[in-house]
Protein backbone atom coordinates (compact mmCIF):
# COMPACT_ATOMS: atom_id res chain seq x y z
CA UNK A 1 0.00 0.00 0.00
CA UNK A 2 2.80 2.42 0.92
CA UNK A 3 4.65 1.67 -2.32
CA UNK A 4 1.49 2.26 -4.39
CA UNK A 5 1.07 5.67 -2.75
CA UNK A 6 4.70 6.57 -3.42
CA UNK A 7 4.46 5.30 -7.01
CA UNK A 8 1.43 7.55 -7.51
CA UNK A 9 3.22 10.57 -6.08
CA UNK A 10 1.09 10.60 -2.93
CA UNK A 11 2.35 10.82 0.64
CA UNK A 12 2.55 7.62 2.66
CA UNK A 13 -0.58 6.76 4.62
CA UNK A 14 -0.65 7.55 8.33
CA UNK A 15 -1.10 4.47 10.51
CA UNK A 16 -2.47 4.77 14.04
CA UNK A 17 -3.07 1.97 16.49
CA UNK A 18 -5.66 2.36 19.22
CA UNK A 19 -6.37 -0.41 21.76
CA UNK A 20 -10.11 0.32 21.64
CA UNK A 21 -10.58 1.16 17.96
CA UNK A 22 -7.93 -1.02 16.36
CA UNK A 23 -5.77 0.22 13.53
CA UNK A 24 -6.78 3.19 11.41
CA UNK A 25 -5.12 4.19 8.17
CA UNK A 26 -5.46 7.76 6.94
CA UNK A 27 -4.76 8.66 3.32
CA UNK A 28 -4.20 12.27 2.43
CA UNK A 29 -3.27 14.40 -0.53
CA UNK A 30 -1.30 17.65 -0.41
CA UNK A 31 -4.51 19.58 -1.16
CA UNK A 32 -6.34 18.06 1.81
CA UNK A 33 -3.46 18.34 4.28
CA UNK A 34 -1.87 21.77 3.90
CA UNK A 35 1.46 22.54 5.53
CA UNK A 36 0.66 24.01 8.90
CA UNK A 37 3.54 25.98 10.38
CA UNK A 38 4.08 26.37 14.13
CA UNK A 39 3.20 30.06 13.69
CA UNK A 40 -0.19 29.22 12.16
CA UNK A 41 -0.87 26.75 14.98
CA UNK A 42 0.02 29.41 17.54
CA UNK A 43 -2.27 31.89 15.78
CA UNK A 44 -5.17 29.43 15.76
CA UNK A 45 -4.71 28.64 19.45
CA UNK A 46 -4.91 32.34 20.36
CA UNK A 47 -7.70 33.39 17.98
CA UNK A 48 -11.03 33.56 19.79
CA UNK A 49 -14.17 34.79 18.06
CA UNK A 50 -13.34 37.69 15.74
CA UNK A 51 -10.14 39.60 16.44
CA UNK A 52 -8.32 42.42 14.68
CA UNK A 53 -4.65 42.20 13.77
CA UNK A 54 -3.49 44.39 16.65
CA UNK A 55 -5.30 42.34 19.30
CA UNK A 56 -4.05 39.08 17.82
CA UNK A 57 -0.49 40.35 17.65
CA UNK A 58 -0.70 41.52 21.26
CA UNK A 59 -2.13 38.27 22.63
CA UNK A 60 0.61 36.30 20.86
CA UNK A 61 3.20 38.74 22.20
CA UNK A 62 4.78 40.04 18.99
CA UNK A 63 5.86 43.62 18.39
CA UNK A 64 6.90 43.53 14.73
CA UNK A 65 3.74 44.02 12.64
CA UNK A 66 5.42 43.07 9.35
CA UNK A 67 6.83 39.83 10.77
CA UNK A 68 3.40 39.01 12.23
CA UNK A 69 1.70 39.62 8.88
CA UNK A 70 4.23 37.61 6.85
CA UNK A 71 4.74 34.70 9.28
CA UNK A 72 1.29 34.34 10.84
CA UNK A 73 -1.56 36.07 8.98
CA UNK A 74 -0.59 35.43 5.34
CA UNK A 75 0.26 31.71 5.78
CA UNK A 76 -2.97 31.17 7.76
CA UNK A 77 -5.00 32.88 5.03
CA UNK A 78 -3.22 30.97 2.26
CA UNK A 79 -4.18 27.58 3.70
CA UNK A 80 -7.63 28.94 4.58
CA UNK A 81 -7.16 28.27 8.32
CA UNK A 82 -8.54 31.74 9.05
CA UNK A 83 -10.83 34.05 7.15
CA UNK A 84 -11.39 37.79 6.99
CA UNK A 85 -14.62 39.30 8.25
CA UNK A 86 -14.50 41.83 5.39
CA UNK A 87 -12.89 39.86 2.52
CA UNK A 88 -13.87 42.42 -0.10
CA UNK A 89 -11.76 45.04 1.78
CA UNK A 90 -8.61 43.22 2.91
CA UNK A 91 -6.83 46.42 4.01
CA UNK A 92 -9.77 47.87 5.94
CA UNK A 93 -8.95 49.29 9.37
CA UNK A 94 -12.05 47.44 10.59
CA UNK A 95 -10.74 44.08 9.31
CA UNK A 96 -10.97 41.17 11.73
CA UNK A 97 -10.10 37.50 11.46
CA UNK A 98 -11.86 34.35 12.61
CA UNK A 99 -11.08 30.65 12.50
CA UNK A 100 -12.47 28.93 9.38
CA UNK A 101 -13.76 25.37 9.12
CA UNK A 102 -10.28 24.36 7.92
CA UNK A 103 -8.78 25.96 11.02
CA UNK A 104 -11.29 24.13 13.22
CA UNK A 105 -10.24 20.82 11.64
CA UNK A 106 -6.57 21.66 12.22
CA UNK A 107 -7.25 22.40 15.90
CA UNK A 108 -9.35 19.24 16.25
CA UNK A 109 -6.53 17.21 14.70
CA UNK A 110 -4.05 18.71 17.18
CA UNK A 111 -6.37 17.89 20.07
CA UNK A 112 -6.78 14.30 18.84
CA UNK A 113 -3.00 13.87 18.44
CA UNK A 114 -2.37 15.23 21.94
CA UNK A 115 -5.10 13.02 23.44
CA UNK A 116 -3.58 9.81 22.08
MARMI-377733 format. One record per residue: x, y, z of N, C-alpha, C in turn; residue in one letter. Coordinates in nm, 3 decimals, decimal comma, padded with zeros to 5 digits, m for minus. Last residue first. Layout:
n.u	n.v	n.w	ca.u	ca.v	ca.w	c.u	c.v	c.w	residu
X	Y	Z	X	Y	Z	X	Y	Z	a
...
END
This chain:
n.u	n.v	n.w	ca.u	ca.v	ca.w	c.u	c.v	c.w	residu
m00,401	01,119	02,225	m00,358	00,981	02,208	m00,220	00,963	02,242	x
m00,432	01,391	02,257	m00,510	01,302	02,344	m00,459	01,159	02,338	x
m00,285	01,504	02,057	m00,237	01,523	02,194	m00,310	01,431	02,292	x
m00,438	01,436	01,836	m00,300	01,387	01,844	m00,245	01,399	01,986	x
m00,675	01,577	01,895	m00,678	01,430	01,884	m00,538	01,372	01,897	x
m00,581	01,841	01,882	m00,637	01,789	02,007	m00,639	01,636	02,007	x
m00,507	01,852	01,614	m00,405	01,871	01,718	m00,454	01,815	01,850	x
m00,758	01,819	01,495	m00,653	01,721	01,470	m00,542	01,730	01,574	x
m00,880	02,053	01,581	m00,935	01,924	01,625	m00,830	01,813	01,606	x
m00,725	02,241	01,443	m00,725	02,240	01,590	m00,776	02,106	01,644	x
m00,797	02,169	01,180	m00,657	02,166	01,222	m00,649	02,157	01,374	x
m01,072	02,220	01,185	m01,024	02,082	01,164	m00,878	02,068	01,206	x
m01,065	02,498	01,219	m01,129	02,413	01,322	m01,082	02,269	01,310	x
m00,947	02,572	00,976	m00,878	02,596	01,102	m00,933	02,513	01,216	x
m01,158	02,502	00,807	m01,028	02,436	00,792	m00,947	02,452	00,921	x
m01,352	02,680	00,890	m01,376	02,537	00,912	m01,247	02,458	00,896	x
m01,160	02,953	01,041	m01,247	02,893	00,938	m01,274	02,746	00,973	x
m01,149	03,198	01,291	m01,108	03,065	01,250	m01,209	03,011	01,149	x
m01,123	03,541	01,182	m01,186	03,435	01,261	m01,137	03,301	01,208	x
m01,034	03,888	01,191	m01,010	03,750	01,146	m01,083	03,654	01,239	x
m01,118	04,212	01,064	m01,097	04,117	01,173	m01,080	03,979	01,111	x
m01,092	04,550	00,962	m01,074	04,408	00,931	m01,050	04,325	01,058	x
m01,106	04,818	00,980	m01,205	04,744	01,059	m01,194	04,592	01,039	x
m00,935	04,913	00,796	m00,895	04,929	00,937	m00,990	04,855	01,031	x
m00,891	04,704	00,511	m00,977	04,787	00,594	m00,925	04,795	00,738	x
m00,767	04,546	00,329	m00,683	04,642	00,401	m00,765	04,736	00,491	x
m00,966	04,383	00,210	m00,861	04,322	00,291	m00,774	04,419	00,371	x
m01,262	04,390	00,142	m01,176	04,504	00,178	m01,063	04,454	00,268	x
m01,388	04,152	00,105	m01,387	04,242	m00,010	m01,302	04,368	00,016	x
m01,381	04,030	00,357	m01,289	03,986	00,252	m01,282	04,079	00,131	x
m01,416	04,094	00,650	m01,450	04,183	00,539	m01,358	04,146	00,421	x
m01,321	03,896	00,807	m01,462	03,930	00,825	m01,510	04,023	00,715	x
m01,115	03,638	00,669	m01,139	03,779	00,699	m01,289	03,801	00,718	x
m01,018	03,327	00,819	m01,083	03,405	00,715	m01,105	03,548	00,763	x
m00,778	03,061	00,853	m00,854	03,174	00,905	m00,920	03,244	00,788	x
m00,696	02,861	00,691	m00,716	02,827	00,832	m00,792	02,938	00,904	x
m00,622	02,877	00,423	m00,763	02,894	00,458	m00,795	02,849	00,600	x
m00,367	02,894	00,355	m00,418	02,758	00,370	m00,563	02,757	00,417	x
m00,352	03,176	00,345	m00,322	03,097	00,226	m00,374	02,954	00,237	x
m00,402	03,258	00,608	m00,500	03,288	00,503	m00,479	03,200	00,381	x
m00,167	03,167	00,728	m00,297	03,117	00,776	m00,407	03,143	00,673	x
00,030	03,317	00,590	00,026	03,171	00,578	m00,109	03,111	00,622	x
m00,058	03,585	00,675	m00,059	03,543	00,534	m00,058	03,391	00,520	x
m00,030	03,578	00,968	m00,156	03,607	00,898	m00,158	03,551	00,755	x
00,250	03,486	01,018	00,129	03,434	01,084	00,004	03,452	00,997	x
00,453	03,604	00,870	00,474	03,470	00,928	00,349	03,407	00,986	x
00,360	03,855	00,778	00,423	03,761	00,685	00,432	03,619	00,741	x
00,249	03,975	01,012	00,170	03,962	00,888	00,228	03,853	00,798	x
00,467	03,966	01,188	00,340	03,901	01,223	00,257	03,877	01,098	x
00,652	04,124	01,051	00,683	03,983	01,077	00,554	03,906	01,108	x
00,512	04,367	01,065	00,542	04,307	00,935	00,574	04,158	00,949	x
00,497	04,421	01,342	00,374	04,402	01,264	00,401	04,332	01,131	x
00,664	04,320	01,613	00,690	04,353	01,473	00,569	04,318	01,386	x
00,583	04,217	01,860	00,586	04,362	01,839	00,595	04,400	01,692	x
00,382	03,960	02,002	00,478	04,004	01,899	00,468	04,154	01,880	x
00,201	03,815	02,160	00,320	03,874	02,220	00,426	03,916	02,121	x
m00,048	03,722	02,118	00,061	03,630	02,086	00,194	03,683	02,141	x
m00,189	03,948	02,184	m00,213	03,827	02,263	m00,104	03,722	02,238	x
m00,095	04,127	01,984	m00,070	04,152	02,126	m00,084	04,025	02,209	x
m00,194	04,017	01,750	m00,049	04,035	01,765	m00,014	04,053	01,913	x
m00,468	04,039	01,803	m00,405	03,908	01,782	m00,254	03,915	01,807	x
m00,498	04,316	01,812	m00,530	04,234	01,930	m00,465	04,097	01,921	x
m00,418	04,385	01,548	m00,349	04,439	01,665	m00,372	04,355	01,790	x
m00,607	04,253	01,382	m00,465	04,220	01,377	m00,391	04,265	01,503	x
m00,908	04,164	01,565	m00,832	04,242	01,468	m00,685	04,207	01,479	x
m01,117	03,871	01,587	m01,014	03,960	01,644	m00,944	04,038	01,534	x
m01,388	03,683	01,680	m01,334	03,769	01,574	m01,238	03,867	01,638	x
m01,314	03,397	01,868	m01,417	03,479	01,806	m01,361	03,553	01,686	x
m00,972	03,387	01,922	m01,103	03,356	01,979	m01,206	03,452	01,921	x
m00,660	03,269	01,864	m00,770	03,339	01,798	m00,903	03,294	01,857	x
m00,464	03,108	01,968	m00,491	03,234	02,036	m00,611	03,310	01,979	x
m00,449	02,888	01,802	m00,471	02,864	01,945	m00,507	02,992	02,020	x
m00,387	03,008	01,557	m00,517	02,943	01,576	m00,550	02,923	01,723	x
m00,122	03,093	01,611	m00,227	03,189	01,578	m00,365	03,130	01,605	x
00,004	02,846	01,643	00,002	02,941	01,754	m00,109	03,044	01,733	x
m00,029	02,745	01,384	m00,087	02,675	01,498	m00,100	02,769	01,617	x
00,124	02,931	01,244	m00,019	02,922	01,216	m00,090	02,850	01,332	x
00,377	02,873	01,353	00,320	03,006	01,369	00,169	03,005	01,345	x
00,428	02,612	01,269	00,408	02,637	01,413	00,345	02,775	01,439	x
00,234	02,558	00,966	00,354	02,598	01,038	00,325	02,616	01,186	x
00,105	02,314	00,781	00,066	02,401	00,890	00,192	02,433	00,971	x
00,037	02,240	00,457	00,146	02,254	00,553	00,105	02,356	00,658	x
m00,282	02,071	00,418	m00,187	02,177	00,390	m00,076	02,180	00,494	x
m00,428	01,813	00,310	m00,346	01,834	00,428	m00,243	01,943	00,399	x
m00,550	01,827	00,063	m00,634	01,806	00,181	m00,557	01,838	00,308	x
m00,343	01,859	m00,119	m00,451	01,958	m00,116	m00,535	01,947	00,010	x
m00,181	01,632	m00,080	m00,130	01,765	m00,041	m00,241	01,871	m00,034	x
m00,392	01,380	00,063	m00,327	01,440	m00,053	m00,277	01,576	m00,010	x
m00,401	01,084	00,266	m00,420	01,227	00,243	m00,349	01,267	00,114	x
m00,538	00,828	00,458	m00,476	00,866	00,332	m00,501	01,014	00,313	x
m00,498	00,651	00,751	m00,546	00,776	00,694	m00,467	00,806	00,567	x
m00,604	00,374	00,920	m00,512	00,419	00,817	m00,573	00,543	00,753	x
m00,618	00,233	01,243	m00,678	00,319	01,141	m00,568	00,363	01,045	x
m00,669	m00,054	01,437	m00,577	00,022	01,353	m00,656	00,106	01,254	x
m00,871	m00,023	01,731	m00,793	m00,102	01,636	m00,701	m00,012	01,558	x
m01,005	00,105	01,932	m01,058	00,116	01,796	m00,987	00,028	01,695	x
m00,865	00,045	02,167	m01,011	00,032	02,164	m01,066	00,026	02,021	x
m00,592	00,084	02,113	m00,637	m00,041	02,176	m00,788	m00,063	02,168	x
m00,493	00,201	01,801	m00,566	00,236	01,922	m00,619	00,108	01,985	x
m00,254	00,311	01,577	m00,307	00,197	01,649	m00,371	00,245	01,778	x
m00,231	00,450	01,262	m00,247	00,477	01,404	m00,313	00,356	01,469	x
m00,057	00,561	00,976	m00,110	00,447	01,051	m00,119	00,483	01,198	x
m00,095	00,741	00,692	m00,065	00,755	00,833	m00,135	00,642	00,908	x
00,056	00,670	00,371	m00,058	00,676	00,462	m00,010	00,687	00,606	x
00,284	00,891	00,202	00,255	00,762	00,266	00,133	00,776	00,356	x
00,163	01,108	m00,060	00,235	01,082	00,064	00,196	00,946	00,121	x
00,184	01,021	m00,412	00,109	01,060	m00,293	00,192	01,035	m00,168	x
00,285	00,921	m00,645	00,322	01,057	m00,608	00,247	01,110	m00,488	x
00,243	00,661	m00,698	00,143	00,755	m00,751	00,175	00,900	m00,718	x
00,443	00,541	m00,556	00,446	00,530	m00,701	00,350	00,630	m00,767	x
00,348	00,592	m00,296	00,470	00,657	m00,342	00,480	00,655	m00,494	x
00,121	00,423	m00,298	00,107	00,567	m00,275	00,228	00,641	m00,330	x
00,245	00,177	m00,338	00,149	00,226	m00,439	00,127	00,376	m00,423	x
00,396	00,156	m00,103	00,465	00,167	m00,232	00,372	00,220	m00,340	x
00,191	00,126	00,086	00,280	00,242	00,092	00,348	00,262	m00,043	x
00,083	m00,119	00,000	00,000	00,000	00,000	00,087	00,125	00,000	x
END
